[in-house]
Amino acid sequence: MADFVLRLADSVKSTAGVRTAYGDPVELDDVTVIPVALAWFGFGGGEGTQEPASGSGGGGGGASVPIGAYIKDKTGVRFEPNPIALLAVAIPFAWVATRGVALIFRALRRRRR
């Protein structure tokens, strides 16, 4: 099983990284577009015995969120964010941050009493 996990780690290492975050450039007329994504991966492993036949294990997965693209044209290079992805990240972040600030204020209020 340890060999399987090492082979899996080697295959992920060779495919993940910069190639995962930045897509291949696409050229349209005089404009070059390079897509950008936020990506993460997680994997598991397992072990077992033949006699008696038993074992345990786990799986893995990953996700990728397109966050925008670099645009290169005659005016220069600029980053164009993906507004839907920004909202998908900003809304949960704002909710968690608001809850955290509220908890801090409640704790401080209780401490003063």
VOGU-3710 file (C-alpha; in Angstrom, 3 decimals, decimal comma):
1> madfvlrlad> 0,000/0,000/0,000  2,874/2,370/0,733  4,051/2,006/-2,893  0,607/2,980/-4,133  0,580/6,139/-2,015  4,087/7,079/-3,188  3,145/6,539/-6,839  -0,006/8,605/-6,330  2,000/11,413/-4,719  4,500/11,371/-7,608
11> svkstagvrt> 1,744/11,549/-10,213  0,030/14,439/-8,427  3,321/16,270/-7,993  3,997/16,061/-11,723  0,530/17,322/-12,723  -0,221/19,791/-9,917  1,393/23,133/-9,325  1,644/26,011/-11,751  -0,108/24,061/-14,521  -3,098/23,600/-12,230
21> aygdpveldd> -3,382/27,279/-11,300  -2,621/28,743/-14,729  -4,193/27,318/-17,877  -2,620/27,180/-21,302  -2,548/30,539/-23,079  -5,274/31,050/-25,671  -4,630/33,503/-28,502  -7,519/35,300/-30,187  -6,454/37,799/-32,836  -3,945/40,056/-31,020
31> vtvipvalaw> -5,175/39,133/-27,528  -3,697/36,418/-25,303  -5,821/35,030/-22,473  -4,319/32,968/-19,619  -6,980/31,467/-17,324  -6,248/31,456/-13,573  -7,808/29,099/-11,031  -7,538/28,356/-7,340  -7,052/24,593/-6,976  -6,539/22,192/-4,105
41> fgfgggegtq> -6,229/18,441/-3,740  -6,450/15,880/-0,974  -5,770/12,175/-1,084  -5,894/9,240/1,255  -4,660/5,710/1,513  -5,345/2,503/3,308  -4,012/-0,738/4,655  -5,180/-4,269/5,228  -4,258/-7,871/5,874  -5,009/-11,020/3,888
51> epasgsgggg> -5,574/-13,371/6,841  -8,152/-12,578/8,129  -9,309/-10,441/5,234  -9,756/-7,001/6,723  -8,656/-3,497/6,058  -9,467/0,135/5,985  -8,885/3,012/3,654  -9,915/6,355/2,406  -10,207/8,380/-0,748  -9,504/11,832/-1,941
61> ggasvpigay> -10,500/14,534/-4,301  -9,944/18,066/-5,340  -11,573/21,226/-6,508  -10,820/24,099/-8,805  -12,406/27,555/-8,796  -11,824/29,828/-11,805  -10,857/33,174/-10,310  -10,102/35,127/-13,468  -7,721/35,527/-16,376  -4,670/37,492/-17,403
71> ikdktgvrfe> -5,371/39,435/-20,592  -2,488/40,604/-22,777  -3,369/42,980/-25,590  -1,982/46,099/-27,256  -2,651/48,158/-24,079  -0,605/45,824/-21,850  -1,271/43,018/-19,386  -4,110/43,125/-16,868  -5,943/40,728/-14,590  -9,691/40,384/-15,105
81> pnpiallava> -11,354/38,721/-12,088  -14,282/36,328/-12,422  -17,052/38,140/-10,518  -19,078/34,974/-9,887  -16,099/33,228/-8,290  -15,324/36,324/-6,230  -18,909/36,364/-4,925  -18,772/32,630/-4,229  -15,686/33,212/-2,072  -16,585/36,623/-0,633
91> ipfawvatrg> -20,038/35,740/0,701  -18,920/32,833/2,924  -15,817/34,792/3,956  -17,908/37,815/4,949  -20,309/35,579/6,900  -17,478/33,885/8,803  -15,728/37,195/9,469  -18,956/38,783/10,725  -19,656/35,825/13,010  -16,098/35,985/14,339
101> valifralrr> -16,309/39,698/15,100  -19,693/39,175/16,796  -18,235/36,419/18,984  -15,317/38,641/19,968  -17,659/41,504/20,924  -19,855/39,135/22,968  -16,815/37,785/24,799  -15,573/41,299/25,551  -19,018/42,369/26,747  -19,248/39,377/29,093
111> rrr> -15,795/40,101/30,445  -16,768/43,660/31,419  -19,729/42,500/33,482
//
